[in-house]
Amino acid sequence: MDNNSSAKKEKITLAKILRRPIVKIAILVVLIILAVVIIKNISKNKKPVDTDLVGYQKLVNITDNVYTFVDLDGKVKTYQDYSTMSDFYFNTAFVTKVSEDGITQAALINNKNKEVVKYGTYDNFIQVVGGKYYKVEKDGKYGVIDYKGKTIINPEYEYISITTVQEATELVFECQKDGKYYFVNEKGATLMDTDTALHSISYSNKFNSEYDTVIYISIDGAKRYFDLQTGEELFAGQDDVNFSYNVLKTDGKISFYDKNCKLKEEIDTSGNYSTDIRVYFKKYIVLEQRTMTSGTRENKYTVYDSNFNKLFEESNKVNPVEAYDGKVYFIVNDSDGVKIINENKKQVKVDGYEFNGTSISDLQNIVLNVIGDTTKYEAYDFKGKKVVTDISDYSQKGFALLIGKYDGEGQLARSVILEKGKEIAITDNENVIANDYYVTIEDQSALTVSVVNAKGNMILEKVPGVKVFYVEKYIGIQDGDIIKVYSTENGKQTFEYNINDYVNRDEVVNVIELTSGYYTFAGKTIKEKAQ
């Protein structure tokens, strides 16, 4: 090859190599692998999120200081050598031991049998608020720690009480010493103190866990509001304050506050004849305003979501209802029919009917009657499609609709209506009961039990006996002296026992205690008793 040919040959560079398709693909594969590795490492280092009742376990048996627990997944663990032992909440339990010199000492342990709070740190532990906190005692004084052992309130008070309401997610501790009362939040900050013994603590209602941050303390009838997270006093100096669901109602004004208790919107209601607010399913507010103008009453119904975004207005009453799948619909009676409005504000109209229902939750269908005639009913789904006609009477059984209608011979026939209008005929002797997942049909004369799911599939059909218990996944039916346990998921029998051997049953962790031992509803042996 001559020099001229060599000169013509293209020079290979790194840039040209990187432009080749095969090289581009290889680089892309390497980058994807690196991204996956980084994400996995981030996930490993991520702190686990605390959730309610983590690792809750129920005490099953105590023999010779051996404690046997079964958790919600059916796993069994044993612990021993403790004098006493509480249930586990948040993977933590309170235990005591007697030392060699005869002194009883207390500690907190986790489900791996490791000490969270060492023996001798406190004289006693009192589990409160579902095990999230412990009231602790030291030398006759009281304090508060959390389930991780972190000190919230030092043990320096003569008395501590914890006021809670159902579903409260933020708490206040009422502490007393030297004749004074101190109100302390979960961060250990004192909100206020008083020497007035006549007082009470209340929580404002909430939409969800993000909105449960406000309490009010009533002292001699006067209310003081506090944000539990920040400790800030709210609405100081205002009279006649009524705060609930993050809505403040004062004279001539309604104010909406966000989850941080910051004012979001105010509505002037001073010109209205009357104003009312109703909260439905912790998801929606209906603001009802009635105005008198020249002797004529005008109504306005405004619907807001839990973030106080305005969805729509209607001049007729808005009736929110919740379907079995959790979706909310708004039913409005017009002069010529019924409007069904979904959460996206889309609506359908059923002409010639009106809604007069009383049940507003877990519905598969809604029942409408002919305008002006409450003896003629029809059932519709939430898209306005007719499901059942010629209903003479009806009642709601959870998500099931129990109806009666006359046949061609004038006889009243009864049936259960389920998803997509699936109809199951029943007799006058059969009693219908529904929980969140299934319907049981109990024949009180033939002594049989049937189980049907929401789609109308028969799980158990006319099994001899009477229902003894019913949990989410299992049903117990007694036939004579024998109780048989069936799965409500597939209808198969999982366990049976003689009623004379029965001692106890725990439906939280699905455990049956017999004279011979402990067994799960699924038939697994947890622990046999010594005979």
PyMOL commands that set and color helices and strands:
alter all, ss='L'
color gray80, all
select helices_A, chain A and resi 3-8+14-18+21-45+129-131+209-211+419-421+499-501
alter helices_A, ss='H'
color red, helices_A
select strands_A, chain A and resi 57-63+66-71+76-80+84-85+92-98+104-110+115-117+124-128+133-138+141-146+151-157+159-163+172-177+180-185+190-194+199-203+214-219+222-227+233-234+242-244+247-250+253-257+263-268+274-280+284-293+296-305+310-314+318-322+328-333+337-341+347-351+353-355+366-370+373-380+386-391+393-397+400-406+412-417+423-426+430-434+438-443+448-453+458-464+466-470+474-479+482-487+493-498+502-506+511-514+517-520+525-528
alter strands_A, ss='S'
color yellow, strands_A
deselect
rebuild
show_as cartoon
